[in-house]
Amino acid sequence: MPDQLWVADLTYIPLGSRFFFSTLIFDAWSLKVVGYAIANTTETRLTLIAQDSGYQMRNPGPR
């Protein structure tokens, strides 16, 4: 059933001599990306921003 379990993936993207980091939030049931965030650091807030993005795009109900 959709929106019962979300999982996160954090990866880095090399661009020239710099790195960027991407957090993707997936719905475990459908494997669709439900939220994302990209930044140049791996701070905890990157994942929280991606999670909030998922809540705004999917509106799954109360947290």
Predicted model as a PDB file, atoms N, CA, C, CB and O in Angstrom, pLDDT in the B-factor column:
MODEL        1                                                                  
ATOM      1  N   MET A   1       0.840  -1.180   0.000  1.00 84.00           N  
ATOM      2  CA  MET A   1       0.000   0.000   0.000  1.00 84.00           C  
ATOM      3  C   MET A   1       0.890   1.252   0.000  1.00 84.00           C  
ATOM      4  CB  MET A   1      -0.958  -0.006   1.225  1.00 84.00           C  
ATOM      5  O   MET A   1       1.824   1.328   0.798  1.00 84.00           O  
ATOM      6  N   PRO A   2       0.632   2.211  -0.853  1.00 85.00           N  
ATOM      7  CA  PRO A   2       1.474   3.410  -0.942  1.00 85.00           C  
ATOM      8  C   PRO A   2       1.511   4.209   0.357  1.00 85.00           C  
ATOM      9  CB  PRO A   2       0.983   4.299  -2.060  1.00 85.00           C  
ATOM     10  O   PRO A   2       0.571   4.188   1.152  1.00 85.00           O  
ATOM     11  N   ASP A   3       2.620   4.910   0.546  1.00 86.00           N  
ATOM     12  CA  ASP A   3       2.830   5.850   1.652  1.00 86.00           C  
ATOM     13  C   ASP A   3       2.828   5.200   3.032  1.00 86.00           C  
ATOM     14  CB  ASP A   3       1.775   6.907   1.613  1.00 86.00           C  
ATOM     15  O   ASP A   3       2.614   5.894   4.026  1.00 86.00           O  
ATOM     16  N   GLN A   4       3.056   3.905   3.125  1.00 89.00           N  
ATOM     17  CA  GLN A   4       3.176   3.238   4.411  1.00 89.00           C  
ATOM     18  C   GLN A   4       4.624   3.236   4.900  1.00 89.00           C  
ATOM     19  CB  GLN A   4       2.650   1.809   4.314  1.00 89.00           C  
ATOM     20  O   GLN A   4       4.877   3.275   6.104  1.00 89.00           O  
ATOM     21  N   LEU A   5       5.580   3.190   3.954  1.00 93.00           N  
ATOM     22  CA  LEU A   5       6.999   3.164   4.297  1.00 93.00           C  
ATOM     23  C   LEU A   5       7.770   3.927   3.241  1.00 93.00           C  
ATOM     24  CB  LEU A   5       7.523   1.710   4.420  1.00 93.00           C  
ATOM     25  O   LEU A   5       7.694   3.624   2.050  1.00 93.00           O  
ATOM     26  N   TRP A   6       8.513   4.918   3.695  1.00 93.00           N  
ATOM     27  CA  TRP A   6       9.396   5.648   2.811  1.00 93.00           C  
ATOM     28  C   TRP A   6      10.831   5.329   3.210  1.00 93.00           C  
ATOM     29  CB  TRP A   6       9.116   7.181   2.868  1.00 93.00           C  
ATOM     30  O   TRP A   6      11.129   5.161   4.393  1.00 93.00           O  
ATOM     31  N   VAL A   7      11.715   5.245   2.227  1.00 95.00           N  
ATOM     32  CA  VAL A   7      13.131   4.995   2.479  1.00 95.00           C  
ATOM     33  C   VAL A   7      13.951   6.087   1.797  1.00 95.00           C  
ATOM     34  CB  VAL A   7      13.552   3.581   1.970  1.00 95.00           C  
ATOM     35  O   VAL A   7      13.523   6.681   0.808  1.00 95.00           O  
ATOM     36  N   ALA A   8      15.139   6.337   2.348  1.00 94.00           N  
ATOM     37  CA  ALA A   8      15.989   7.409   1.837  1.00 94.00           C  
ATOM     38  C   ALA A   8      17.273   6.848   1.249  1.00 94.00           C  
ATOM     39  CB  ALA A   8      16.312   8.413   2.945  1.00 94.00           C  
ATOM     40  O   ALA A   8      17.782   5.818   1.691  1.00 94.00           O  
ATOM     41  N   ASP A   9      17.783   7.543   0.249  1.00 95.00           N  
ATOM     42  CA  ASP A   9      19.066   7.211  -0.350  1.00 95.00           C  
ATOM     43  C   ASP A   9      19.866   8.496  -0.468  1.00 95.00           C  
ATOM     44  CB  ASP A   9      18.890   6.519  -1.743  1.00 95.00           C  
ATOM     45  O   ASP A   9      19.393   9.477  -1.043  1.00 95.00           O  
ATOM     46  N   LEU A  10      21.081   8.494   0.077  1.00 94.00           N  
ATOM     47  CA  LEU A  10      21.974   9.646  -0.011  1.00 94.00           C  
ATOM     48  C   LEU A  10      23.144   9.244  -0.891  1.00 94.00           C  
ATOM     49  CB  LEU A  10      22.461  10.118   1.409  1.00 94.00           C  
ATOM     50  O   LEU A  10      23.786   8.222  -0.650  1.00 94.00           O  
ATOM     51  N   THR A  11      23.421  10.041  -1.907  1.00 95.00           N  
ATOM     52  CA  THR A  11      24.526   9.736  -2.812  1.00 95.00           C  
ATOM     53  C   THR A  11      25.259  11.027  -3.157  1.00 95.00           C  
ATOM     54  CB  THR A  11      24.014   9.030  -4.101  1.00 95.00           C  
ATOM     55  O   THR A  11      24.724  12.125  -3.004  1.00 95.00           O  
ATOM     56  N   TYR A  12      26.490  10.872  -3.625  1.00 93.00           N  
ATOM     57  CA  TYR A  12      27.244  12.053  -4.034  1.00 93.00           C  
ATOM     58  C   TYR A  12      27.390  12.072  -5.547  1.00 93.00           C  
ATOM     59  CB  TYR A  12      28.629  12.084  -3.356  1.00 93.00           C  
ATOM     60  O   TYR A  12      27.406  11.033  -6.206  1.00 93.00           O  
ATOM     61  N   ILE A  13      27.495  13.288  -6.077  1.00 94.00           N  
ATOM     62  CA  ILE A  13      27.591  13.491  -7.515  1.00 94.00           C  
ATOM     63  C   ILE A  13      28.859  14.311  -7.777  1.00 94.00           C  
ATOM     64  CB  ILE A  13      26.304  14.212  -8.086  1.00 94.00           C  
ATOM     65  O   ILE A  13      28.900  15.491  -7.431  1.00 94.00           O  
ATOM     66  N   PRO A  14      29.887  13.717  -8.375  1.00 95.00           N  
ATOM     67  CA  PRO A  14      31.091  14.489  -8.678  1.00 95.00           C  
ATOM     68  C   PRO A  14      30.874  15.360  -9.923  1.00 95.00           C  
ATOM     69  CB  PRO A  14      32.297  13.545  -8.886  1.00 95.00           C  
ATOM     70  O   PRO A  14      30.441  14.875 -10.968  1.00 95.00           O  
ATOM     71  N   LEU A  15      31.179  16.629  -9.791  1.00 91.00           N  
ATOM     72  CA  LEU A  15      31.101  17.563 -10.924  1.00 91.00           C  
ATOM     73  C   LEU A  15      32.411  18.336 -10.967  1.00 91.00           C  
ATOM     74  CB  LEU A  15      29.862  18.543 -10.797  1.00 91.00           C  
ATOM     75  O   LEU A  15      32.617  19.274 -10.196  1.00 91.00           O  
ATOM     76  N   GLY A  16      33.280  17.940 -11.861  1.00 91.00           N  
ATOM     77  CA  GLY A  16      34.595  18.561 -11.917  1.00 91.00           C  
ATOM     78  C   GLY A  16      35.374  18.251 -10.649  1.00 91.00           C  
ATOM     79  O   GLY A  16      35.544  17.087 -10.287  1.00 91.00           O  
ATOM     80  N   SER A  17      35.840  19.277  -9.983  1.00 93.00           N  
ATOM     81  CA  SER A  17      36.593  19.082  -8.733  1.00 93.00           C  
ATOM     82  C   SER A  17      35.705  19.212  -7.500  1.00 93.00           C  
ATOM     83  CB  SER A  17      37.736  20.089  -8.646  1.00 93.00           C  
ATOM     84  O   SER A  17      36.211  19.191  -6.378  1.00 93.00           O  
ATOM     85  N   ARG A  18      34.409  19.345  -7.681  1.00 93.00           N  
ATOM     86  CA  ARG A  18      33.475  19.517  -6.553  1.00 93.00           C  
ATOM     87  C   ARG A  18      32.548  18.316  -6.459  1.00 93.00           C  
ATOM     88  CB  ARG A  18      32.647  20.824  -6.709  1.00 93.00           C  
ATOM     89  O   ARG A  18      32.407  17.538  -7.402  1.00 93.00           O  
ATOM     90  N   PHE A  19      31.913  18.187  -5.285  1.00 93.00           N  
ATOM     91  CA  PHE A  19      30.920  17.146  -5.061  1.00 93.00           C  
ATOM     92  C   PHE A  19      29.613  17.781  -4.630  1.00 93.00           C  
ATOM     93  CB  PHE A  19      31.407  16.133  -4.007  1.00 93.00           C  
ATOM     94  O   PHE A  19      29.606  18.761  -3.885  1.00 93.00           O  
ATOM     95  N   PHE A  20      28.530  17.234  -5.089  1.00 96.00           N  
ATOM     96  CA  PHE A  20      27.207  17.610  -4.615  1.00 96.00           C  
ATOM     97  C   PHE A  20      26.553  16.361  -4.062  1.00 96.00           C  
ATOM     98  CB  PHE A  20      26.343  18.254  -5.751  1.00 96.00           C  
ATOM     99  O   PHE A  20      26.900  15.247  -4.457  1.00 96.00           O  
ATOM    100  N   PHE A  21      25.619  16.537  -3.161  1.00 96.00           N  
ATOM    101  CA  PHE A  21      24.970  15.417  -2.505  1.00 96.00           C  
ATOM    102  C   PHE A  21      23.476  15.464  -2.773  1.00 96.00           C  
ATOM    103  CB  PHE A  21      25.252  15.428  -0.995  1.00 96.00           C  
ATOM    104  O   PHE A  21      22.854  16.526  -2.731  1.00 96.00           O  
ATOM    105  N   SER A  22      22.916  14.309  -3.046  1.00 95.00           N  
ATOM    106  CA  SER A  22      21.499  14.200  -3.365  1.00 95.00           C  
ATOM    107  C   SER A  22      20.849  13.215  -2.407  1.00 95.00           C  
ATOM    108  CB  SER A  22      21.288  13.759  -4.837  1.00 95.00           C  
ATOM    109  O   SER A  22      21.349  12.107  -2.212  1.00 95.00           O  
ATOM    110  N   THR A  23      19.751  13.614  -1.818  1.00 95.00           N  
ATOM    111  CA  THR A  23      18.945  12.703  -1.012  1.00 95.00           C  
ATOM    112  C   THR A  23      17.628  12.493  -1.741  1.00 95.00           C  
ATOM    113  CB  THR A  23      18.713  13.260   0.439  1.00 95.00           C  
ATOM    114  O   THR A  23      16.930  13.449  -2.079  1.00 95.00           O  
ATOM    115  N   LEU A  24      17.303  11.241  -1.975  1.00 96.00           N  
ATOM    116  CA  LEU A  24      16.042  10.872  -2.602  1.00 96.00           C  
ATOM    117  C   LEU A  24      15.215  10.097  -1.595  1.00 96.00           C  
ATOM    118  CB  LEU A  24      16.273  10.039  -3.894  1.00 96.00           C  
ATOM    119  O   LEU A  24      15.736   9.221  -0.904  1.00 96.00           O  
ATOM    120  N   ILE A  25      13.937  10.410  -1.506  1.00 95.00           N  
ATOM    121  CA  ILE A  25      13.003   9.678  -0.659  1.00 95.00           C  
ATOM    122  C   ILE A  25      12.104   8.866  -1.587  1.00 95.00           C  
ATOM    123  CB  ILE A  25      12.162  10.651   0.266  1.00 95.00           C  
ATOM    124  O   ILE A  25      11.447   9.414  -2.473  1.00 95.00           O  
ATOM    125  N   PHE A  26      12.086   7.552  -1.368  1.00 95.00           N  
ATOM    126  CA  PHE A  26      11.295   6.633  -2.195  1.00 95.00           C  
ATOM    127  C   PHE A  26      10.137   6.068  -1.394  1.00 95.00           C  
ATOM    128  CB  PHE A  26      12.173   5.490  -2.738  1.00 95.00           C  
ATOM    129  O   PHE A  26      10.253   5.833  -0.192  1.00 95.00           O  
ATOM    130  N   ASP A  27       9.026   5.856  -2.068  1.00 94.00           N  
ATOM    131  CA  ASP A  27       7.941   5.074  -1.494  1.00 94.00           C  
ATOM    132  C   ASP A  27       8.324   3.608  -1.678  1.00 94.00           C  
ATOM    133  CB  ASP A  27       6.543   5.412  -2.170  1.00 94.00           C  
ATOM    134  O   ASP A  27       8.506   3.162  -2.811  1.00 94.00           O  
ATOM    135  N   ALA A  28       8.451   2.850  -0.585  1.00 94.00           N  
ATOM    136  CA  ALA A  28       8.924   1.469  -0.659  1.00 94.00           C  
ATOM    137  C   ALA A  28       7.973   0.564  -1.440  1.00 94.00           C  
ATOM    138  CB  ALA A  28       9.118   0.918   0.736  1.00 94.00           C  
ATOM    139  O   ALA A  28       8.412  -0.434  -2.013  1.00 94.00           O  
ATOM    140  N   TRP A  29       6.714   0.883  -1.474  1.00 93.00           N  
ATOM    141  CA  TRP A  29       5.732   0.048  -2.163  1.00 93.00           C  
ATOM    142  C   TRP A  29       5.802   0.233  -3.674  1.00 93.00           C  
ATOM    143  CB  TRP A  29       4.326   0.367  -1.666  1.00 93.00           C  
ATOM    144  O   TRP A  29       5.845  -0.747  -4.419  1.00 93.00           O  
ATOM    145  N   SER A  30       5.813   1.480  -4.130  1.00 92.00           N  
ATOM    146  CA  SER A  30       5.783   1.744  -5.576  1.00 92.00           C  
ATOM    147  C   SER A  30       7.175   2.017  -6.165  1.00 92.00           C  
ATOM    148  CB  SER A  30       4.874   2.928  -5.860  1.00 92.00           C  
ATOM    149  O   SER A  30       7.343   2.010  -7.384  1.00 92.00           O  
ATOM    150  N   LEU A  31       8.168   2.258  -5.301  1.00 91.00           N  
ATOM    151  CA  LEU A  31       9.529   2.624  -5.707  1.00 91.00           C  
ATOM    152  C   LEU A  31       9.594   3.951  -6.455  1.00 91.00           C  
ATOM    153  CB  LEU A  31      10.113   1.535  -6.571  1.00 91.00           C  
ATOM    154  O   LEU A  31      10.565   4.213  -7.165  1.00 91.00           O  
ATOM    155  N   LYS A  32       8.586   4.778  -6.305  1.00 93.00           N  
ATOM    156  CA  LYS A  32       8.583   6.109  -6.913  1.00 93.00           C  
ATOM    157  C   LYS A  32       9.290   7.090  -5.978  1.00 93.00           C  
ATOM    158  CB  LYS A  32       7.128   6.584  -7.213  1.00 93.00           C  
ATOM    159  O   LYS A  32       9.215   6.968  -4.756  1.00 93.00           O  
ATOM    160  N   VAL A  33       9.970   8.053  -6.571  1.00 94.00           N  
ATOM    161  CA  VAL A  33      10.583   9.131  -5.790  1.00 94.00           C  
ATOM    162  C   VAL A  33       9.464  10.052  -5.319  1.00 94.00           C  
ATOM    163  CB  VAL A  33      11.659   9.923  -6.633  1.00 94.00           C  
ATOM    164  O   VAL A  33       8.690  10.569  -6.125  1.00 94.00           O  
ATOM    165  N   VAL A  34       9.388  10.250  -4.006  1.00 94.00           N  
ATOM    166  CA  VAL A  34       8.343  11.112  -3.463  1.00 94.00           C  
ATOM    167  C   VAL A  34       8.904  12.431  -2.938  1.00 94.00           C  
ATOM    168  CB  VAL A  34       7.599  10.392  -2.354  1.00 94.00           C  
ATOM    169  O   VAL A  34       8.141  13.354  -2.654  1.00 94.00           O  
ATOM    170  N   GLY A  35      10.218  12.532  -2.804  1.00 94.00           N  
ATOM    171  CA  GLY A  35      10.840  13.765  -2.344  1.00 94.00           C  
ATOM    172  C   GLY A  35      12.324  13.749  -2.658  1.00 94.00           C  
ATOM    173  O   GLY A  35      12.920  12.685  -2.828  1.00 94.00           O  
ATOM    174  N   TYR A  36      12.918  14.929  -2.734  1.00 95.00           N  
ATOM    175  CA  TYR A  36      14.343  14.998  -3.032  1.00 95.00           C  
ATOM    176  C   TYR A  36      14.917  16.316  -2.542  1.00 95.00           C  
ATOM    177  CB  TYR A  36      14.594  14.831  -4.539  1.00 95.00           C  
ATOM    178  O   TYR A  36      14.188  17.277  -2.297  1.00 95.00           O  
ATOM    179  N   ALA A  37      16.239  16.343  -2.403  1.00 96.00           N  
ATOM    180  CA  ALA A  37      16.962  17.570  -2.082  1.00 96.00           C  
ATOM    181  C   ALA A  37      18.389  17.413  -2.583  1.00 96.00           C  
ATOM    182  CB  ALA A  37      16.931  17.873  -0.541  1.00 96.00           C  
ATOM    183  O   ALA A  37      18.927  16.306  -2.594  1.00 96.00           O  
ATOM    184  N   ILE A  38      19.002  18.512  -2.998  1.00 95.00           N  
ATOM    185  CA  ILE A  38      20.376  18.529  -3.484  1.00 95.00           C  
ATOM    186  C   ILE A  38      21.102  19.667  -2.785  1.00 95.00           C  
ATOM    187  CB  ILE A  38      20.435  18.688  -5.043  1.00 95.00           C  
ATOM    188  O   ILE A  38      20.570  20.771  -2.663  1.00 95.00           O  
ATOM    189  N   ALA A  39      22.335  19.390  -2.320  1.00 94.00           N  
ATOM    190  CA  ALA A  39      23.130  20.416  -1.634  1.00 94.00           C  
ATOM    191  C   ALA A  39      24.610  20.104  -1.806  1.00 94.00           C  
ATOM    192  CB  ALA A  39      22.760  20.495  -0.122  1.00 94.00           C  
ATOM    193  O   ALA A  39      24.977  19.068  -2.360  1.00 94.00           O  
ATOM    194  N   ASN A  40      25.457  21.011  -1.327  1.00 92.00           N  
ATOM    195  CA  ASN A  40      26.897  20.770  -1.407  1.00 92.00           C  
ATOM    196  C   ASN A  40      27.478  20.283  -0.079  1.00 92.00           C  
ATOM    197  CB  ASN A  40      27.611  22.039  -1.844  1.00 92.00           C  
ATOM    198  O   ASN A  40      28.698  20.212   0.069  1.00 92.00           O  
ATOM    199  N   THR A  41      26.624  19.947   0.882  1.00 88.00           N  
ATOM    200  CA  THR A  41      27.051  19.361   2.153  1.00 88.00           C  
ATOM    201  C   THR A  41      26.129  18.194   2.502  1.00 88.00           C  
ATOM    202  CB  THR A  41      27.047  20.428   3.291  1.00 88.00           C  
ATOM    203  O   THR A  41      25.042  18.063   1.939  1.00 88.00           O  
ATOM    204  N   THR A  42      26.567  17.356   3.426  1.00 86.00           N  
ATOM    205  CA  THR A  42      25.762  16.190   3.824  1.00 86.00           C  
ATOM    206  C   THR A  42      25.176  16.376   5.217  1.00 86.00           C  
ATOM    207  CB  THR A  42      26.611  14.911   3.782  1.00 86.00           C  
ATOM    208  O   THR A  42      25.165  15.436   6.012  1.00 86.00           O  
ATOM    209  N   GLU A  43      24.706  17.530   5.513  1.00 88.00           N  
ATOM    210  CA  GLU A  43      24.110  17.782   6.826  1.00 88.00           C  
ATOM    211  C   GLU A  43      22.766  17.055   6.949  1.00 88.00           C  
ATOM    212  CB  GLU A  43      23.922  19.304   7.056  1.00 88.00           C  
ATOM    213  O   GLU A  43      22.129  16.729   5.947  1.00 88.00           O  
ATOM    214  N   THR A  44      22.354  16.809   8.185  1.00 89.00           N  
ATOM    215  CA  THR A  44      21.092  16.119   8.460  1.00 89.00           C  
ATOM    216  C   THR A  44      19.919  16.833   7.815  1.00 89.00           C  
ATOM    217  CB  THR A  44      20.865  16.004   9.962  1.00 89.00           C  
ATOM    218  O   THR A  44      18.970  16.190   7.366  1.00 89.00           O  
ATOM    219  N   ARG A  45      19.976  18.136   7.765  1.00 92.00           N  
ATOM    220  CA  ARG A  45      18.830  18.883   7.223  1.00 92.00           C  
ATOM    221  C   ARG A  45      18.577  18.578   5.755  1.00 92.00           C  
ATOM    222  CB  ARG A  45      19.052  20.373   7.395  1.00 92.00           C  
ATOM    223  O   ARG A  45      17.470  18.807   5.268  1.00 92.00           O  
ATOM    224  N   LEU A  46      19.583  18.061   5.029  1.00 92.00           N  
ATOM    225  CA  LEU A  46      19.367  17.686   3.628  1.00 92.00           C  
ATOM    226  C   LEU A  46      18.300  16.602   3.542  1.00 92.00           C  
ATOM    227  CB  LEU A  46      20.687  17.198   2.975  1.00 92.00           C  
ATOM    228  O   LEU A  46      17.401  16.681   2.705  1.00 92.00           O  
ATOM    229  N   THR A  47      18.392  15.597   4.396  1.00 92.00           N  
ATOM    230  CA  THR A  47      17.395  14.523   4.410  1.00 92.00           C  
ATOM    231  C   THR A  47      16.051  15.035   4.898  1.00 92.00           C  
ATOM    232  CB  THR A  47      17.866  13.362   5.293  1.00 92.00           C  
ATOM    233  O   THR A  47      15.011  14.616   4.389  1.00 92.00           O  
ATOM    234  N   LEU A  48      16.052  15.930   5.871  1.00 93.00           N  
ATOM    235  CA  LEU A  48      14.790  16.481   6.374  1.00 93.00           C  
ATOM    236  C   LEU A  48      14.096  17.330   5.313  1.00 93.00           C  
ATOM    237  CB  LEU A  48      15.038  17.319   7.636  1.00 93.00           C  
ATOM    238  O   LEU A  48      12.870  17.316   5.209  1.00 93.00           O  
ATOM    239  N   ILE A  49      14.870  18.063   4.533  1.00 94.00           N  
ATOM    240  CA  ILE A  49      14.296  18.851   3.435  1.00 94.00           C  
ATOM    241  C   ILE A  49      13.677  17.922   2.399  1.00 94.00           C  
ATOM    242  CB  ILE A  49      15.373  19.752   2.778  1.00 94.00           C  
ATOM    243  O   ILE A  49      12.591  18.196   1.886  1.00 94.00           O  
ATOM    244  N   ALA A  50      14.373  16.811   2.084  1.00 95.00           N  
ATOM    245  CA  ALA A  50      13.834  15.840   1.128  1.00 95.00           C  
ATOM    246  C   ALA A  50      12.550  15.219   1.665  1.00 95.00           C  
ATOM    247  CB  ALA A  50      14.872  14.739   0.825  1.00 95.00           C  
ATOM    248  O   ALA A  50      11.596  15.017   0.914  1.00 95.00           O  
ATOM    249  N   GLN A  51      12.521  14.917   2.959  1.00 93.00           N  
ATOM    250  CA  GLN A  51      11.312  14.344   3.561  1.00 93.00           C  
ATOM    251  C   GLN A  51      10.159  15.342   3.499  1.00 93.00           C  
ATOM    252  CB  GLN A  51      11.578  13.928   5.025  1.00 93.00           C  
ATOM    253  O   GLN A  51       9.039  14.971   3.147  1.00 93.00           O  
ATOM    254  N   ASP A  52      10.420  16.588   3.833  1.00 93.00           N  
ATOM    255  CA  ASP A  52       9.373  17.615   3.751  1.00 93.00           C  
ATOM    256  C   ASP A  52       8.883  17.784   2.308  1.00 93.00           C  
ATOM    257  CB  ASP A  52       9.899  18.964   4.296  1.00 93.00           C  
ATOM    258  O   ASP A  52       7.696  18.008   2.073  1.00 93.00           O  
ATOM    259  N   SER A  53       9.796  17.675   1.355  1.00 92.00           N  
ATOM    260  CA  SER A  53       9.416  17.745  -0.054  1.00 92.00           C  
ATOM    261  C   SER A  53       8.433  16.627  -0.398  1.00 92.00           C  
ATOM    262  CB  SER A  53      10.662  17.658  -0.955  1.00 92.00           C  
ATOM    263  O   SER A  53       7.475  16.838  -1.142  1.00 92.00           O  
ATOM    264  N   GLY A  54       8.679  15.439   0.151  1.00 90.00           N  
ATOM    265  CA  GLY A  54       7.773  14.318  -0.076  1.00 90.00           C  
ATOM    266  C   GLY A  54       6.401  14.558   0.527  1.00 90.00           C  
ATOM    267  O   GLY A  54       5.384  14.235  -0.088  1.00 90.00           O  
ATOM    268  N   TYR A  55       6.366  15.127   1.731  1.00 89.00           N  
ATOM    269  CA  TYR A  55       5.074  15.424   2.359  1.00 89.00           C  
ATOM    270  C   TYR A  55       4.284  16.447   1.547  1.00 89.00           C  
ATOM    271  CB  TYR A  55       5.281  15.940   3.788  1.00 89.00           C  
ATOM    272  O   TYR A  55       3.062  16.349   1.433  1.00 89.00           O  
ATOM    273  N   GLN A  56       4.989  17.430   0.985  1.00 89.00           N  
ATOM    274  CA  GLN A  56       4.300  18.438   0.189  1.00 89.00           C  
ATOM    275  C   GLN A  56       3.795  17.868  -1.131  1.00 89.00           C  
ATOM    276  CB  GLN A  56       5.222  19.616  -0.074  1.00 89.00           C  
ATOM    277  O   GLN A  56       2.714  18.234  -1.592  1.00 89.00           O  
ATOM    278  N   MET A  57       4.574  16.969  -1.747  1.00 86.00           N  
ATOM    279  CA  MET A  57       4.173  16.421  -3.048  1.00 86.00           C  
ATOM    280  C   MET A  57       3.113  15.330  -2.916  1.00 86.00           C  
ATOM    281  CB  MET A  57       5.387  15.866  -3.775  1.00 86.00           C  
ATOM    282  O   MET A  57       2.253  15.204  -3.787  1.00 86.00           O  
ATOM    283  N   ARG A  58       3.159  14.521  -1.819  1.00 84.00           N  
ATOM    284  CA  ARG A  58       2.257  13.390  -1.693  1.00 84.00           C  
ATOM    285  C   ARG A  58       1.086  13.618  -0.735  1.00 84.00           C  
ATOM    286  CB  ARG A  58       3.026  12.207  -1.249  1.00 84.00           C  
ATOM    287  O   ARG A  58       0.030  13.005  -0.885  1.00 84.00           O  
ATOM    288  N   ASN A  59       1.278  14.506   0.254  1.00 77.00           N  
ATOM    289  CA  ASN A  59       0.258  14.780   1.258  1.00 77.00           C  
ATOM    290  C   ASN A  59      -0.315  13.476   1.845  1.00 77.00           C  
ATOM    291  CB  ASN A  59      -0.869  15.628   0.644  1.00 77.00           C  
ATOM    292  O   ASN A  59      -1.504  13.202   1.687  1.00 77.00           O  
ATOM    293  N   PRO A  60       0.531  12.664   2.526  1.00 71.00           N  
ATOM    294  CA  PRO A  60       0.088  11.349   2.993  1.00 71.00           C  
ATOM    295  C   PRO A  60      -0.786  11.370   4.237  1.00 71.00           C  
ATOM    296  CB  PRO A  60       1.269  10.507   3.261  1.00 71.00           C  
ATOM    297  O   PRO A  60      -1.227  10.307   4.675  1.00 71.00           O  
ATOM    298  N   GLY A  61      -1.053  12.506   4.815  1.00 68.00           N  
ATOM    299  CA  GLY A  61      -1.864  12.567   6.032  1.00 68.00           C  
ATOM    300  C   GLY A  61      -1.000  12.879   7.240  1.00 68.00           C  
ATOM    301  O   GLY A  61       0.147  13.299   7.087  1.00 68.00           O  
ATOM    302  N   PRO A  62      -1.532  12.682   8.440  1.00 66.00           N  
ATOM    303  CA  PRO A  62      -0.785  13.025   9.662  1.00 66.00           C  
ATOM    304  C   PRO A  62       0.520  12.251   9.765  1.00 66.00           C  
ATOM    305  CB  PRO A  62      -1.639  12.754  10.898  1.00 66.00           C  
ATOM    306  O   PRO A  62       0.614  11.095   9.352  1.00 66.00           O  
ATOM    307  N   ARG A  63       1.537  12.922  10.332  1.00 59.00           N  
ATOM    308  CA  ARG A  63       2.840  12.275  10.523  1.00 59.00           C  
ATOM    309  C   ARG A  63       2.824  11.444  11.774  1.00 59.00           C  
ATOM    310  CB  ARG A  63       3.968  13.307  10.590  1.00 59.00           C  
ATOM    311  O   ARG A  63       3.829  10.817  12.111  1.00 59.00           O  
TER     312      ARG A  63                                                      
ENDMDL                                                                          
END                                                                             
